[in-house]
Protein backbone atom coordinates (compact mmCIF):
# COMPACT_ATOMS: atom_id res chain seq x y z
CA UNK A 1 0.00 0.00 0.00
CA UNK A 2 1.31 3.42 -0.92
CA UNK A 3 2.26 5.49 2.08
CA UNK A 4 0.03 8.52 2.56
CA UNK A 5 1.76 11.80 1.85
CA UNK A 6 2.02 14.14 4.82
CA UNK A 7 0.45 17.55 4.20
CA UNK A 8 1.43 20.60 6.24
CA UNK A 9 -0.80 23.65 6.47
CA UNK A 10 0.94 26.75 7.87
CA UNK A 11 -1.01 29.47 9.72
CA UNK A 12 0.90 32.72 10.26
CA UNK A 13 -1.76 35.13 11.49
CA UNK A 14 -4.87 35.34 13.65
CA UNK A 15 -6.88 36.29 10.55
CA UNK A 16 -5.66 33.18 8.69
CA UNK A 17 -6.57 31.01 11.69
CA UNK A 18 -10.09 32.46 11.71
CA UNK A 19 -10.36 31.63 8.01
CA UNK A 20 -9.20 28.07 8.65
CA UNK A 21 -11.83 27.65 11.38
CA UNK A 22 -14.47 29.28 9.14
CA UNK A 23 -15.02 32.16 11.56
CA UNK A 24 -15.71 35.82 10.95
CA UNK A 25 -12.79 38.24 10.74
CA UNK A 26 -11.16 38.78 14.18
CA UNK A 27 -11.84 42.04 16.01
CA UNK A 28 -8.12 42.56 16.59
CA UNK A 29 -5.41 41.69 14.03
CA UNK A 30 -3.08 40.02 16.55
CA UNK A 31 -5.29 38.50 19.25
CA UNK A 32 -8.58 36.66 19.41
CA UNK A 33 -10.87 34.78 21.77
CA UNK A 34 -12.55 31.90 19.92
CA UNK A 35 -15.77 30.32 21.16
CA UNK A 36 -15.59 26.62 20.22
CA UNK A 37 -19.38 26.47 19.80
CA UNK A 38 -19.09 28.83 16.81
CA UNK A 39 -16.37 26.87 14.99
CA UNK A 40 -17.68 25.20 11.83
CA UNK A 41 -14.36 23.68 10.86
CA UNK A 42 -14.21 19.90 10.59
CA UNK A 43 -11.07 17.98 11.46
CA UNK A 44 -8.68 17.80 8.49
CA UNK A 45 -8.21 14.76 6.32
CA UNK A 46 -5.80 12.10 7.65
CA UNK A 47 -2.20 13.05 6.96
CA UNK A 48 -2.83 16.79 7.36
CA UNK A 49 -1.00 18.71 10.07
CA UNK A 50 -1.17 22.38 11.00
CA UNK A 51 1.93 24.44 11.75
CA UNK A 52 0.49 27.18 13.91
CA UNK A 53 2.80 30.19 14.27
CA UNK A 54 0.70 31.59 17.12
CA UNK A 55 0.35 31.08 20.85
CA UNK A 56 -2.82 29.14 21.70
CA UNK A 57 -4.31 28.59 25.15
CA UNK A 58 -7.48 26.48 25.26
CA UNK A 59 -9.95 25.68 28.00
CA UNK A 60 -12.55 23.08 27.09
CA UNK A 61 -15.16 20.66 28.33
CA UNK A 62 -16.96 17.89 26.52
CA UNK A 63 -15.85 15.29 24.01
CA UNK A 64 -12.51 13.58 23.75
CA UNK A 65 -10.07 15.26 21.42
CA UNK A 66 -7.01 13.24 20.43
CA UNK A 67 -4.23 15.53 19.28
CA UNK A 68 -0.66 15.04 18.20
CA UNK A 69 1.60 17.83 19.42
CA UNK A 70 4.91 17.34 17.63
CA UNK A 71 5.85 13.62 17.50
CA UNK A 72 3.65 12.35 20.35
CA UNK A 73 -0.01 12.09 21.32
CA UNK A 74 -1.21 14.94 23.51
CA UNK A 75 -3.22 13.75 26.51
CA UNK A 76 -6.27 15.99 26.09
CA UNK A 77 -9.02 13.39 26.53
CA UNK A 78 -9.92 14.45 30.05
CA UNK A 79 -7.70 17.49 30.39
CA UNK A 80 -9.20 20.92 30.54
CA UNK A 81 -6.46 23.30 29.36
CA UNK A 82 -3.77 23.10 26.70
CA UNK A 83 -0.86 25.45 25.91
CA UNK A 84 0.71 25.54 22.44
CA UNK A 85 3.52 27.80 21.27
CA UNK A 86 4.39 29.09 17.77
CA UNK A 87 6.03 26.70 15.35
CA UNK A 88 4.64 23.47 16.77
CA UNK A 89 3.10 20.86 14.47
CA UNK A 90 -0.45 19.93 15.51
CA UNK A 91 -2.67 17.26 14.03
CA UNK A 92 -6.07 15.86 15.01
CA UNK A 93 -6.88 12.16 15.04
CA UNK A 94 -9.48 11.18 12.43
CA UNK A 95 -11.88 9.76 15.04
CA UNK A 96 -11.83 12.86 17.25
CA UNK A 97 -15.02 14.78 17.88
CA UNK A 98 -15.08 18.54 17.49
CA UNK A 99 -14.91 20.41 20.78
CA UNK A 100 -18.00 22.61 21.19
CA UNK A 101 -17.77 23.77 24.81
CA UNK A 102 -14.96 26.12 25.70
CA UNK A 103 -12.73 28.93 24.50
CA UNK A 104 -9.36 29.42 22.88
CA UNK A 105 -7.14 32.44 23.33
CA UNK A 106 -4.82 32.85 20.37
CA UNK A 107 -2.30 35.63 19.79
CA UNK A 108 0.64 36.45 17.58
CA UNK A 109 4.08 36.66 19.28
CA UNK A 110 4.34 40.30 18.16
CA UNK A 111 1.33 41.15 20.33
CA UNK A 112 3.47 40.78 23.48
CA UNK A 113 6.81 41.75 21.94
CA UNK A 114 7.11 45.13 23.72
CA UNK A 115 6.17 43.68 27.12
CA UNK A 116 8.17 41.76 29.73
CA UNK A 117 5.88 38.80 29.05
CA UNK A 118 7.68 38.29 25.72
CA UNK A 119 10.70 36.89 27.59
CA UNK A 120 8.82 35.49 30.57
CA UNK A 121 6.59 33.27 28.43
CA UNK A 122 9.64 31.41 27.10
CA UNK A 123 10.39 30.15 30.62
CA UNK A 124 7.07 28.34 30.95
CA UNK A 125 8.05 24.78 30.06
CA UNK A 126 4.44 23.60 29.68
CA UNK A 127 4.50 25.17 26.20
CA UNK A 128 7.44 22.94 25.19
CA UNK A 129 6.49 19.38 25.99
CA UNK A 130 7.04 16.80 23.28
CA UNK A 131 5.44 14.11 25.39
CA UNK A 132 2.82 16.12 27.14
CA UNK A 133 -0.49 16.28 28.89
CA UNK A 134 -3.23 18.85 29.24
CA UNK A 135 -3.74 20.72 32.50
CA UNK A 136 -6.30 19.00 34.74
CA UNK A 137 -8.23 21.41 36.95
CA UNK A 138 -10.46 21.15 39.99
CA UNK A 139 -13.89 22.77 39.79
CA UNK A 140 -12.63 25.84 41.66
CA UNK A 141 -9.59 26.06 39.39
CA UNK A 142 -11.79 25.79 36.30
CA UNK A 143 -13.94 28.65 37.57
CA UNK A 144 -10.86 30.77 38.29
CA UNK A 145 -9.29 30.22 34.86
CA UNK A 146 -12.60 30.87 33.10
CA UNK A 147 -12.92 34.16 35.00
CA UNK A 148 -9.51 35.27 33.72
CA UNK A 149 -10.49 34.21 30.20
CA UNK A 150 -13.73 36.18 30.60
CA UNK A 151 -11.69 39.27 31.48
CA UNK A 152 -9.70 38.88 28.27
CA UNK A 153 -12.93 38.41 26.32
CA UNK A 154 -14.43 41.61 27.75
CA UNK A 155 -11.36 43.60 26.72
CA UNK A 156 -11.33 41.93 23.32
CA UNK A 157 -14.92 42.98 22.59
CA UNK A 158 -14.40 46.53 23.95
CA UNK A 159 -13.55 49.27 21.49
CA UNK A 160 -9.78 49.26 21.01
CA UNK A 161 -8.01 52.15 22.73
CA UNK A 162 -4.54 52.95 24.08
CA UNK A 163 -5.01 50.62 27.07
CA UNK A 164 -6.53 47.57 25.37
CA UNK A 165 -3.27 45.81 24.55
CA UNK A 166 -1.75 46.38 28.00
CA UNK A 167 -4.92 45.13 29.70
CA UNK A 168 -5.10 41.95 27.61
CA UNK A 169 -1.37 41.25 28.09
CA UNK A 170 -1.83 41.66 31.86
CA UNK A 171 -4.64 39.10 31.80
CA UNK A 172 -2.49 36.70 29.73
CA UNK A 173 0.34 37.12 32.23
CA UNK A 174 -2.03 36.28 35.10
CA UNK A 175 -3.43 33.29 33.20
CA UNK A 176 0.07 31.87 32.76
CA UNK A 177 1.05 32.49 36.39
CA UNK A 178 -1.89 30.40 37.56
CA UNK A 179 -1.32 27.87 34.79
CA UNK A 180 2.21 27.43 36.10
CA UNK A 181 0.93 27.02 39.67
CA UNK A 182 -1.61 24.38 38.66
CA UNK A 183 0.83 22.52 36.42
CA UNK A 184 3.33 22.30 39.28
CA UNK A 185 0.58 20.86 41.46
CA UNK A 186 -0.10 18.36 38.70
CA UNK A 187 3.60 17.42 38.55
CA UNK A 188 3.59 16.71 42.28
CA UNK A 189 0.59 14.39 41.97
CA UNK A 190 2.50 12.54 39.25
CA UNK A 191 5.64 12.03 41.31
CA UNK A 192 5.69 8.29 40.64
CA UNK A 193 5.91 9.05 36.94
CA UNK A 194 8.80 11.45 37.52
CA UNK A 195 10.54 8.90 39.75
CA UNK A 196 10.38 6.39 36.90
CA UNK A 197 11.72 9.02 34.51
CA UNK A 198 14.58 9.74 36.93
CA UNK A 199 15.50 6.05 36.95
CA UNK A 200 15.52 5.84 33.15
CA UNK A 201 17.60 9.03 32.94
CA UNK A 202 20.20 7.63 35.36
CA UNK A 203 20.35 4.41 33.36
CA UNK A 204 21.06 6.33 30.16
CA UNK A 205 23.67 8.39 31.98
CA UNK A 206 25.44 5.24 33.21
CA UNK A 207 25.22 3.71 29.74
CA UNK A 208 26.75 6.80 28.11
CA UNK A 209 29.91 6.63 30.18
CA UNK A 210 30.17 2.84 30.43
CA UNK A 211 30.23 2.62 26.63
CA UNK A 212 32.83 5.43 26.53
CA UNK A 213 30.57 7.49 24.29
CA UNK A 214 32.07 10.60 25.88
CA UNK A 215 35.46 9.80 24.36
CA UNK A 216 33.91 9.97 20.88
CA UNK A 217 30.95 12.34 21.28
CA UNK A 218 32.15 14.63 24.07
CA UNK A 219 30.25 15.61 27.20
CA UNK A 220 26.55 14.73 26.95
CA UNK A 221 24.01 17.55 26.86
CA UNK A 222 20.59 17.69 28.48
CA UNK A 223 19.11 17.76 24.97
CA UNK A 224 20.84 14.46 24.14
CA UNK A 225 19.04 12.65 26.98
CA UNK A 226 15.78 14.47 26.28
CA UNK A 227 15.92 13.16 22.71
CA UNK A 228 16.59 9.62 23.92
CA UNK A 229 13.59 9.84 26.25
CA UNK A 230 11.40 11.52 23.59
CA UNK A 231 10.91 14.61 25.74
CA UNK A 232 11.74 18.27 25.47
CA UNK A 233 14.76 19.40 27.50
CA UNK A 234 12.56 21.69 29.61
CA UNK A 235 10.10 18.91 30.43
CA UNK A 236 12.93 16.55 31.42
CA UNK A 237 14.36 19.25 33.68
CA UNK A 238 10.97 19.94 35.32
CA UNK A 239 10.30 16.26 36.04
CA UNK A 240 13.78 15.66 37.47
CA UNK A 241 13.40 18.66 39.78
CA UNK A 242 10.08 17.25 41.01
CA UNK A 243 11.64 13.85 41.65
CA UNK A 244 15.13 14.77 42.88
CA UNK A 245 15.24 18.50 43.51
CA UNK A 246 18.11 18.85 41.02
CA UNK A 247 18.33 19.92 37.40
CA UNK A 248 19.29 17.57 34.57
CA UNK A 249 22.56 19.46 34.12
CA UNK A 250 23.32 18.99 37.80
CA UNK A 251 22.86 15.22 37.43
CA UNK A 252 25.21 15.15 34.43
CA UNK A 253 27.89 17.10 36.27
CA UNK A 254 27.60 14.84 39.34
CA UNK A 255 28.09 11.80 37.11
CA UNK A 256 31.17 13.35 35.53
CA UNK A 257 32.68 14.08 38.94
CA UNK A 258 31.87 10.55 40.11
CA UNK A 259 33.64 9.10 37.06
CA UNK A 260 36.60 11.45 37.50
CA UNK A 261 37.01 10.42 41.14
CA UNK A 262 37.02 6.75 40.17
CA UNK A 263 39.65 7.26 37.48
CA UNK A 264 41.81 9.47 39.73
CA UNK A 265 41.80 6.94 42.55
CA UNK A 266 42.08 3.68 40.59
CA UNK A 267 44.24 4.46 37.53
CA UNK A 268 47.53 6.12 36.65
CA UNK A 269 45.94 8.20 33.87
CA UNK A 270 46.98 11.84 33.84
CA UNK A 271 44.40 14.55 34.52
CA UNK A 272 44.51 15.48 30.83
CA UNK A 273 43.87 11.86 29.77
CA UNK A 274 40.96 11.61 32.20
CA UNK A 275 39.52 14.89 30.94
CA UNK A 276 39.57 13.70 27.33
CA UNK A 277 38.11 10.31 28.27
CA UNK A 278 35.19 12.06 29.98
CA UNK A 279 34.52 14.25 26.95
CA UNK A 280 36.19 17.54 27.89
CA UNK A 281 37.90 19.44 25.10
CA UNK A 282 40.42 20.97 27.53
CA UNK A 283 41.81 19.62 30.84
CA UNK A 284 41.28 23.05 32.42
CA UNK A 285 37.51 22.59 32.10
CA UNK A 286 37.64 19.41 34.19
CA UNK A 287 39.83 21.18 36.74
CA UNK A 288 37.34 24.04 37.14
CA UNK A 289 34.30 21.78 37.43
CA UNK A 290 36.04 19.35 39.81
CA UNK A 291 37.18 22.12 42.15
CA UNK A 292 33.76 23.81 42.12
CA UNK A 293 32.14 20.54 43.18
CA UNK A 294 34.73 19.19 45.64
CA UNK A 295 36.86 22.25 46.66
CA UNK A 296 39.92 20.20 45.60
CA UNK A 297 41.77 20.09 42.31
CA UNK A 298 41.98 16.66 40.61
CA UNK A 299 45.64 16.32 41.63
CA UNK A 300 44.86 17.28 45.23
CA UNK A 301 42.11 14.67 45.29
CA UNK A 302 44.48 11.99 43.92
CA UNK A 303 47.13 12.97 46.46
CA UNK A 304 44.66 12.37 49.29
CA UNK A 305 44.83 8.63 48.49
CA UNK A 306 48.61 8.47 48.93
C-alpha positions as CSV (number, residue, x, y, z in Angstrom):
1,X,0.0,0.0,0.0
2,X,1.3,3.4,-0.9
3,X,2.3,5.5,2.1
4,X,0.0,8.5,2.6
5,X,1.8,11.8,1.8
6,X,2.0,14.1,4.8
7,X,0.4,17.5,4.2
8,X,1.4,20.6,6.2
9,X,-0.8,23.6,6.5
10,X,0.9,26.7,7.9
11,X,-1.0,29.5,9.7
12,X,0.9,32.7,10.3
13,X,-1.8,35.1,11.5
14,X,-4.9,35.3,13.6
15,X,-6.9,36.3,10.5
16,X,-5.7,33.2,8.7
17,X,-6.6,31.0,11.7
18,X,-10.1,32.5,11.7
19,X,-10.4,31.6,8.0
20,X,-9.2,28.1,8.7
21,X,-11.8,27.6,11.4
22,X,-14.5,29.3,9.1
23,X,-15.0,32.2,11.6
24,X,-15.7,35.8,10.9
25,X,-12.8,38.2,10.7
26,X,-11.2,38.8,14.2
27,X,-11.8,42.0,16.0
28,X,-8.1,42.6,16.6
29,X,-5.4,41.7,14.0
30,X,-3.1,40.0,16.5
31,X,-5.3,38.5,19.2
32,X,-8.6,36.7,19.4
33,X,-10.9,34.8,21.8
34,X,-12.5,31.9,19.9
35,X,-15.8,30.3,21.2
36,X,-15.6,26.6,20.2
37,X,-19.4,26.5,19.8
38,X,-19.1,28.8,16.8
39,X,-16.4,26.9,15.0
40,X,-17.7,25.2,11.8
41,X,-14.4,23.7,10.9
42,X,-14.2,19.9,10.6
43,X,-11.1,18.0,11.5
44,X,-8.7,17.8,8.5
45,X,-8.2,14.8,6.3
46,X,-5.8,12.1,7.6
47,X,-2.2,13.1,7.0
48,X,-2.8,16.8,7.4
49,X,-1.0,18.7,10.1
50,X,-1.2,22.4,11.0
51,X,1.9,24.4,11.7
52,X,0.5,27.2,13.9
53,X,2.8,30.2,14.3
54,X,0.7,31.6,17.1
55,X,0.4,31.1,20.8
56,X,-2.8,29.1,21.7
57,X,-4.3,28.6,25.2
58,X,-7.5,26.5,25.3
59,X,-10.0,25.7,28.0
60,X,-12.6,23.1,27.1
61,X,-15.2,20.7,28.3
62,X,-17.0,17.9,26.5
63,X,-15.8,15.3,24.0
64,X,-12.5,13.6,23.8
65,X,-10.1,15.3,21.4
66,X,-7.0,13.2,20.4
67,X,-4.2,15.5,19.3
68,X,-0.7,15.0,18.2
69,X,1.6,17.8,19.4
70,X,4.9,17.3,17.6
71,X,5.9,13.6,17.5
72,X,3.6,12.3,20.3
73,X,0.0,12.1,21.3
74,X,-1.2,14.9,23.5
75,X,-3.2,13.8,26.5
76,X,-6.3,16.0,26.1
77,X,-9.0,13.4,26.5
78,X,-9.9,14.4,30.1
79,X,-7.7,17.5,30.4
80,X,-9.2,20.9,30.5
81,X,-6.5,23.3,29.4
82,X,-3.8,23.1,26.7
83,X,-0.9,25.5,25.9
84,X,0.7,25.5,22.4
85,X,3.5,27.8,21.3
86,X,4.4,29.1,17.8
87,X,6.0,26.7,15.4
88,X,4.6,23.5,16.8
89,X,3.1,20.9,14.5
90,X,-0.4,19.9,15.5
91,X,-2.7,17.3,14.0
92,X,-6.1,15.9,15.0
93,X,-6.9,12.2,15.0
94,X,-9.5,11.2,12.4
95,X,-11.9,9.8,15.0
96,X,-11.8,12.9,17.3
97,X,-15.0,14.8,17.9
98,X,-15.1,18.5,17.5
99,X,-14.9,20.4,20.8
100,X,-18.0,22.6,21.2
101,X,-17.8,23.8,24.8
102,X,-15.0,26.1,25.7
103,X,-12.7,28.9,24.5
104,X,-9.4,29.4,22.9
105,X,-7.1,32.4,23.3
106,X,-4.8,32.9,20.4
107,X,-2.3,35.6,19.8
108,X,0.6,36.5,17.6
109,X,4.1,36.7,19.3
110,X,4.3,40.3,18.2
111,X,1.3,41.2,20.3
112,X,3.5,40.8,23.5
113,X,6.8,41.8,21.9
114,X,7.1,45.1,23.7
115,X,6.2,43.7,27.1
116,X,8.2,41.8,29.7
117,X,5.9,38.8,29.1
118,X,7.7,38.3,25.7
119,X,10.7,36.9,27.6
120,X,8.8,35.5,30.6
121,X,6.6,33.3,28.4
122,X,9.6,31.4,27.1
123,X,10.4,30.2,30.6
124,X,7.1,28.3,31.0
125,X,8.0,24.8,30.1
126,X,4.4,23.6,29.7
127,X,4.5,25.2,26.2
128,X,7.4,22.9,25.2
129,X,6.5,19.4,26.0
130,X,7.0,16.8,23.3
131,X,5.4,14.1,25.4
132,X,2.8,16.1,27.1
133,X,-0.5,16.3,28.9
134,X,-3.2,18.8,29.2
135,X,-3.7,20.7,32.5
136,X,-6.3,19.0,34.7
137,X,-8.2,21.4,37.0
138,X,-10.5,21.1,40.0
139,X,-13.9,22.8,39.8
140,X,-12.6,25.8,41.7
141,X,-9.6,26.1,39.4
142,X,-11.8,25.8,36.3
143,X,-13.9,28.7,37.6
144,X,-10.9,30.8,38.3
145,X,-9.3,30.2,34.9
146,X,-12.6,30.9,33.1
147,X,-12.9,34.2,35.0
148,X,-9.5,35.3,33.7
149,X,-10.5,34.2,30.2
150,X,-13.7,36.2,30.6
151,X,-11.7,39.3,31.5
152,X,-9.7,38.9,28.3
153,X,-12.9,38.4,26.3
154,X,-14.4,41.6,27.7
155,X,-11.4,43.6,26.7
156,X,-11.3,41.9,23.3
157,X,-14.9,43.0,22.6
158,X,-14.4,46.5,24.0
159,X,-13.6,49.3,21.5
160,X,-9.8,49.3,21.0
161,X,-8.0,52.1,22.7
162,X,-4.5,52.9,24.1
163,X,-5.0,50.6,27.1
164,X,-6.5,47.6,25.4
165,X,-3.3,45.8,24.5
166,X,-1.8,46.4,28.0
167,X,-4.9,45.1,29.7
168,X,-5.1,42.0,27.6
169,X,-1.4,41.2,28.1
170,X,-1.8,41.7,31.9
171,X,-4.6,39.1,31.8
172,X,-2.5,36.7,29.7
173,X,0.3,37.1,32.2
174,X,-2.0,36.3,35.1
175,X,-3.4,33.3,33.2
176,X,0.1,31.9,32.8
177,X,1.0,32.5,36.4
178,X,-1.9,30.4,37.6
179,X,-1.3,27.9,34.8
180,X,2.2,27.4,36.1
181,X,0.9,27.0,39.7
182,X,-1.6,24.4,38.7
183,X,0.8,22.5,36.4
184,X,3.3,22.3,39.3
185,X,0.6,20.9,41.5
186,X,-0.1,18.4,38.7
187,X,3.6,17.4,38.6
188,X,3.6,16.7,42.3
189,X,0.6,14.4,42.0
190,X,2.5,12.5,39.2
191,X,5.6,12.0,41.3
192,X,5.7,8.3,40.6
193,X,5.9,9.1,36.9
194,X,8.8,11.4,37.5
195,X,10.5,8.9,39.8
196,X,10.4,6.4,36.9
197,X,11.7,9.0,34.5
198,X,14.6,9.7,36.9
199,X,15.5,6.0,36.9
200,X,15.5,5.8,33.1
201,X,17.6,9.0,32.9
202,X,20.2,7.6,35.4
203,X,20.4,4.4,33.4
204,X,21.1,6.3,30.2
205,X,23.7,8.4,32.0
206,X,25.4,5.2,33.2
207,X,25.2,3.7,29.7
208,X,26.8,6.8,28.1
209,X,29.9,6.6,30.2
210,X,30.2,2.8,30.4
211,X,30.2,2.6,26.6
212,X,32.8,5.4,26.5
213,X,30.6,7.5,24.3
214,X,32.1,10.6,25.9
215,X,35.5,9.8,24.4
216,X,33.9,10.0,20.9
217,X,31.0,12.3,21.3
218,X,32.1,14.6,24.1
219,X,30.2,15.6,27.2
220,X,26.5,14.7,27.0
221,X,24.0,17.6,26.9
222,X,20.6,17.7,28.5
223,X,19.1,17.8,25.0
224,X,20.8,14.5,24.1
225,X,19.0,12.7,27.0
226,X,15.8,14.5,26.3
227,X,15.9,13.2,22.7
228,X,16.6,9.6,23.9
229,X,13.6,9.8,26.2
230,X,11.4,11.5,23.6
231,X,10.9,14.6,25.7
232,X,11.7,18.3,25.5
233,X,14.8,19.4,27.5
234,X,12.6,21.7,29.6
235,X,10.1,18.9,30.4
236,X,12.9,16.6,31.4
237,X,14.4,19.2,33.7
238,X,11.0,19.9,35.3
239,X,10.3,16.3,36.0
240,X,13.8,15.7,37.5
241,X,13.4,18.7,39.8
242,X,10.1,17.3,41.0
243,X,11.6,13.8,41.7
244,X,15.1,14.8,42.9
245,X,15.2,18.5,43.5
246,X,18.1,18.8,41.0
247,X,18.3,19.9,37.4
248,X,19.3,17.6,34.6
249,X,22.6,19.5,34.1
250,X,23.3,19.0,37.8
251,X,22.9,15.2,37.4
252,X,25.2,15.1,34.4
253,X,27.9,17.1,36.3
254,X,27.6,14.8,39.3
255,X,28.1,11.8,37.1
256,X,31.2,13.3,35.5
257,X,32.7,14.1,38.9
258,X,31.9,10.5,40.1
259,X,33.6,9.1,37.1
260,X,36.6,11.5,37.5
261,X,37.0,10.4,41.1
262,X,37.0,6.7,40.2
263,X,39.7,7.3,37.5
264,X,41.8,9.5,39.7
265,X,41.8,6.9,42.6
266,X,42.1,3.7,40.6
267,X,44.2,4.5,37.5
268,X,47.5,6.1,36.6
269,X,45.9,8.2,33.9
270,X,47.0,11.8,33.8
271,X,44.4,14.6,34.5
272,X,44.5,15.5,30.8
273,X,43.9,11.9,29.8
274,X,41.0,11.6,32.2
275,X,39.5,14.9,30.9
276,X,39.6,13.7,27.3
277,X,38.1,10.3,28.3
278,X,35.2,12.1,30.0
279,X,34.5,14.2,26.9
280,X,36.2,17.5,27.9
281,X,37.9,19.4,25.1
282,X,40.4,21.0,27.5
283,X,41.8,19.6,30.8
284,X,41.3,23.1,32.4
285,X,37.5,22.6,32.1
286,X,37.6,19.4,34.2
287,X,39.8,21.2,36.7
288,X,37.3,24.0,37.1
289,X,34.3,21.8,37.4
290,X,36.0,19.4,39.8
291,X,37.2,22.1,42.1
292,X,33.8,23.8,42.1
293,X,32.1,20.5,43.2
294,X,34.7,19.2,45.6
295,X,36.9,22.3,46.7
296,X,39.9,20.2,45.6
297,X,41.8,20.1,42.3
298,X,42.0,16.7,40.6
299,X,45.6,16.3,41.6
300,X,44.9,17.3,45.2
301,X,42.1,14.7,45.3
302,X,44.5,12.0,43.9
303,X,47.1,13.0,46.5
304,X,44.7,12.4,49.3
305,X,44.8,8.6,48.5
306,X,48.6,8.5,48.9
